[in-house]
Amino acid sequence: MAIADKRLQRREIITKAVCGKGRKFSTITHTVTPPHHPSSILGAWIINHQYEAVRSGDGIEVVGSYDINIWYSYSKNSQTDVAKETISYTELVPLSYVDPRHRSATEEVSADATQEPNCVEATISSNGSAVLIRVEREFAVEMVAETKVTVVVDPSGFDEVKDADFGLDDGDYEDLDSDLLEDDL
């Protein structure tokens, strides 16, 4: 049946669908000042990451926090301690795709940390009193909203297909190697 057929009609259906998507990778450097001047960095890690997504302008804001823990030595490498600091952040993720026909009153946004915040480098600052922590993180965001979908309707109805012919003959399976088939299905 051709779409230009006069018998066919169009209908608009309102449904929820993904109406916006975006992704953002970022690198940021934090400065943590421990109570003692560090001699060397023994380890740095990020824990307790929490975040939520909020619609903002042309994108989605990811608002969150995490704790940075730095294990370091001081007093000429004779003692160790762990410095802890909680970091709060806001990351605006632009939407690279937005359905212009969506209903903004129905928007629901979500974010997924495709790369959790991770310490990729920890160095002692040039003045020797702080630790510079380079952190990488990545988020993928989605906006779900109501939108209109147009479908073509045939008013004469749908004829149920009783015997579907998928173009396969019974002999099409003769060349299969039975050793490749799994027995425990």
Buried (B, 14 or more C-beta within 10 A) or exposed (E): EEEEEEEBEEEEEEEEEBBBBBBBEBEEEBEBEBEBBBBEBBEBEBEEBEBEBEBBEEBBBBBBEBBBBBBBBBEEEEEBBEBEBEBEBEBBBBBEEBBEEBBEEEBEBEBEBEEEBEBEEBBBBEEEEBBBBBBBBBBBBBBBBBBEEEEEEEEEEEEEEEEEEEEEEEEEEEEEEEEEEEEEE
